[in-house]
Amino acid sequence: MRLLIAAVGKLKSGPERMLCDRYLDRAQKGGRPLGLTRIDIREWPESRAGRSDDRRQEEAIAILGAVPEGAKLVLLDEHGANPTSIAFADLIAEHRDKGVADLVFAIGGPDGHGLAMAARADKTIAFGALTWPHQIIRVLLAEQIYRATTILSGHPYHRA
C-alpha cells in the first residue's frame, strides 16, 4: 500500500524538514516488510483567494485532483477523532489488509478543509484539540506513521 501526505503549504528547509524526512525515511524502511511500498509527500501552495470559503474550496480541488482512484482519504482536522497511536497503526493495517492501494492523509491550509474534502473523507482525525502549524502537524504525522510501522512490526520504539 502506498501512503501519501497531501499538504497545503510548503515545508521549507530547516529543522522541521530534517525531522520530517528522518521519520519518513525510517517509516519507508520499516514499512516495506509490512506491505507499505511507498510514502510520499505532495505540497500545494496556500490559495490566495480573498474569502476563506474560496481558499478552502480551491485547496480542496487541488488535493482531490491528486487523490488516486479508490484511495482512502483521512483528513487531519482539530475536530476529528483523537486516536491513540495503536489505533492509528490499526487504521493503516486495516486498510492494508483490505487491499487498499492508496491511503492519503490530508493536511489543510490555515482555513482548514473545504466541504468537498469533508464529503470525500473516509475518516477525520486530530492530534488533539489544539491548533497546530502545518509544519508541526507534518512532523507529528510523519512520526506517527513511523511509530505505526514499529507497532505493526513489534519493534520496541513504542512503549504503551
RODO-2510 file (C-alpha; in nm, 4 decimals, decimal comma):
residues 160
     n   res          X          Y          Z
     1     m     0,0000     0,0000     0,0000
     2     r     0,1180     0,3497    -0,0808
     3     l     0,0844     0,6341     0,1701
     4     l     0,0562     0,9953     0,0613
     5     i     0,0748     1,3035     0,2788
     6     a    -0,1148     1,5725     0,0873
     7     a    -0,0385     1,9091     0,2438
     8     v    -0,1318     2,2693     0,1817
     9     g     0,1738     2,4817     0,2470
    10     k     0,5414     2,4379     0,1725
    11     l     0,7808     2,2938     0,4264
    12     k     1,0985     2,4954     0,3867
    13     s     1,4413     2,3560     0,4613
    14     g     1,5286     2,3648     0,8262
    15     p     1,4810     2,1554     1,1386
    16     e     1,1166     2,0682     1,0656
    17     r     1,2028     1,9384     0,7181
    18     m     1,5003     1,7418     0,8534
    19     l     1,2909     1,5809     1,1261
    20     c     1,0033     1,5027     0,8893
    21     d     1,2424     1,3498     0,6359
    22     r     1,4119     1,1432     0,9079
    23     y     1,0830     0,9928     1,0291
    24     l     0,9587     0,9241     0,6762
    25     d     1,2887     0,7594     0,5815
    26     r     1,2608     0,5346     0,8876
    27     a     0,8960     0,4628     0,8097
    28     q     0,9801     0,3769     0,4496
    29     k     1,2481     0,1302     0,5565
    30     g     1,0392    -0,0249     0,8329
    31     g     0,7227    -0,0229     0,6263
    32     r     0,8461    -0,2257     0,3291
    33     p     0,8298    -0,5603     0,5123
    34     l     0,4797    -0,4632     0,6293
    35     g     0,3496    -0,4006     0,2784
    36     l     0,3888    -0,0227     0,2789
    37     t     0,5564     0,0139    -0,0566
    38     r     0,5939     0,3901    -0,0739
    39     i     0,5473     0,7011     0,1385
    40     d     0,5300     1,0343    -0,0427
    41     i     0,4532     1,3980     0,0305
    42     r     0,2837     1,6356    -0,2124
    43     e     0,2579     2,0042    -0,1368
    44     w     0,0297     2,2738    -0,2696
    45     p     0,0627     2,6473    -0,2104
    46     e    -0,1969     2,8180     0,0034
    47     s    -0,4758     2,9698    -0,2029
    48     r    -0,4612     3,3463    -0,2461
    49     a    -0,8399     3,3844    -0,2746
    50     g    -0,9878     3,6679    -0,0697
    51     r    -1,2532     3,4702     0,1195
    52     s    -1,1777     3,1728     0,3452
    53     d    -1,4528     2,9620     0,1840
    54     d    -1,2972     3,0255    -0,1571
    55     r    -0,9499     2,9395    -0,0254
    56     r    -1,0760     2,6117     0,1237
    57     q    -1,2568     2,5267    -0,2000
    58     e    -0,9519     2,5953    -0,4205
    59     e    -0,7255     2,3921    -0,1922
    60     a    -0,9783     2,1062    -0,1817
    61     i    -0,9989     2,0944    -0,5606
    62     a    -0,6197     2,0788    -0,5849
    63     i    -0,5811     1,7996    -0,3303
    64     l    -0,8788     1,5958    -0,4502
    65     g    -0,7402     1,6082    -0,8022
    66     a    -0,4330     1,4223    -0,6766
    67     v    -0,6142     1,1568    -0,4722
    68     p    -0,5818     0,8299    -0,6646
    69     e    -0,8952     0,6450    -0,7726
    70     g    -1,0086     0,4114    -0,4948
    71     a    -0,7838     0,5707    -0,2327
    72     k    -0,8940     0,6075     0,1265
    73     l    -0,8770     0,9677     0,2462
    74     v    -0,8031     1,0656     0,6053
    75     l    -0,8326     1,4338     0,6950
    76     l    -0,6279     1,5849     0,9737
    77     d    -0,8539     1,8358     1,1452
    78     e    -0,8763     1,9623     1,5011
    79     h    -1,2426     1,8490     1,5158
    80     g    -1,1669     1,4877     1,4235
    81     a    -1,1417     1,1817     1,6445
    82     n    -0,8344     1,1568     1,8684
    83     p    -0,6926     0,8097     1,8069
    84     t    -0,4220     0,6524     2,0162
    85     s    -0,1008     0,5581     1,8400
    86     i    -0,2125     0,1959     1,8439
    87     a    -0,5475     0,2886     1,6870
    88     f    -0,3611     0,4918     1,4239
    89     a    -0,1427     0,1887     1,3444
    90     d    -0,4558    -0,0279     1,3306
    91     l    -0,6116     0,2160     1,0814
    92     i    -0,3141     0,1743     0,8492
    93     a    -0,3098    -0,2050     0,8961
    94     e    -0,6847    -0,2340     0,8377
    95     h    -0,6664    -0,0566     0,5025
    96     r    -0,3558    -0,2515     0,4033
    97     d    -0,5230    -0,5805     0,4951
    98     k    -0,8330    -0,4897     0,2939
    99     g    -0,6152    -0,4421    -0,0138
   100     v    -0,6434    -0,0637    -0,0313
   101     a    -0,3781     0,0531    -0,2767
   102     d    -0,3504     0,4141    -0,1566
   103     l    -0,4061     0,5812     0,1789
   104     v    -0,3966     0,9615     0,1730
   105     f    -0,3535     1,1836     0,4785
   106     a    -0,4597     1,5426     0,4035
   107     i    -0,3345     1,8465     0,5933
   108     g    -0,5376     2,1560     0,5107
   109     g    -0,4325     2,5168     0,4931
   110     p    -0,4780     2,7800     0,7649
   111     d    -0,8548     2,7889     0,6992
   112     g    -0,8970     2,4114     0,7295
   113     h    -1,0550     2,1760     0,4798
   114     g    -1,3266     2,2613     0,2311
   115     l    -1,6680     2,0965     0,2226
   116     a    -1,5626     1,8842    -0,0749
   117     m    -1,2810     1,7357     0,1330
   118     a    -1,5134     1,6587     0,4229
   119     a    -1,7637     1,4961     0,1856
   120     r    -1,4940     1,2773     0,0280
   121     a    -1,3140     1,1847     0,3515
   122     d    -1,3323     0,8323     0,4827
   123     k    -1,2149     0,9422     0,8272
   124     t    -1,1199     1,2607     1,0118
   125     i    -0,8622     1,2529     1,2887
   126     a    -0,6972     1,5097     1,5126
   127     f    -0,3719     1,5267     1,7019
   128     g    -0,5528     1,6842     1,9958
   129     a    -0,7893     1,9780     2,0180
   130     l    -0,5096     2,2308     1,9795
   131     t    -0,4484     2,4151     1,6543
   132     w    -0,1044     2,3313     1,5149
   133     p     0,1016     2,4965     1,2404
   134     h     0,1159     2,2813     0,9277
   135     q     0,4922     2,2328     0,9713
   136     i     0,4431     2,0758     1,3147
   137     i     0,1483     1,8621     1,2020
   138     r     0,3600     1,7270     0,9200
   139     v     0,6319     1,6236     1,1644
   140     l     0,3743     1,4726     1,4017
   141     l     0,2129     1,2793     1,1164
   142     a     0,5489     1,1544     0,9902
   143     e     0,6411     1,0409     1,3415
   144     q     0,3076     0,8632     1,3866
   145     i     0,3478     0,6836     1,0536
   146     y     0,6930     0,5723     1,1661
   147     r     0,5544     0,4741     1,5078
   148     a     0,2792     0,2762     1,3327
   149     t     0,5406     0,0745     1,1436
   150     t     0,7171    -0,0045     1,4710
   151     i     0,3904    -0,1047     1,6400
   152     l     0,2912    -0,3279     1,3498
   153     s     0,6346    -0,4929     1,3380
   154     g     0,6677    -0,5397     1,7144
   155     h     0,9675    -0,3065     1,7354
   156     p     1,0248    -0,1665     2,0882
   157     y     1,0164     0,2019     1,9789
   158     h     0,6569     0,2288     2,1013
   159     r     0,6141     0,1564     2,4678
   160     a     0,2481     0,1538     2,5709
***
